[in-house]
Amino acid sequence: MPDALQTDNHILWALIATSVVMVITLEAVQSAVEGAWPHQRRPSTMLPSERTAHSLWGIVALALIAGGLLLIANLAILLWKDLDPLDIQRAGGVLLAVAWALFMLVSIDRFGIRRHMTAIGLAGPVAAIAILTAAIVLLALALIDIWPPTDDFRDALPVILITALRRGG
């Protein structure tokens, strides 16, 4: 078994956790944007400021998905190339986690946060968008920094194909 796949590898666990969180996020995004109970979230019953904030939360949801995919790409390359994480990746991951927690608190509404976020209007989604913008920029810059040459991808492809053929062929 490669060293990268050992159970004491923190990057592997971060990649697994991020992937699980992305699945949960996709479910929350679907619920928040489309609404699990559309008759309870119709825009016609919302105040004008609530309607604007509701549409901005949709932008937050899209930015969360983009940030999560960038984080997964960063972690996958770190794991594949056996690199140490950069400080910029840690900062981007922390900002992404803060925005994700805010989005989940608002979209799940088990703690009554949605009522308070509705009361502050546009400030909540605008703050989340600002945090996510910083996270996406940091993670994109980190990905550019660690992106391997094209030859590395070409060299890895035969290994993947041979392994797949040996297993199920």
ABEGO torsion letter per residue (X at the ends): XBAAABAABAAAAAAAAAAAAAAAAAAAAAAAAAEABAAAABAAABBAAAAAAAAAAAAAAAAAAAAAAAAAAAAAAAAAAGBBBBAAAAAAAAAAAAAAAAAAAAAAGAAGAAAAAAAAEAAAAAAAAAAAAAAAAAAAAAAAAABBBAAAAAAAAAAAAAAAAAAAX
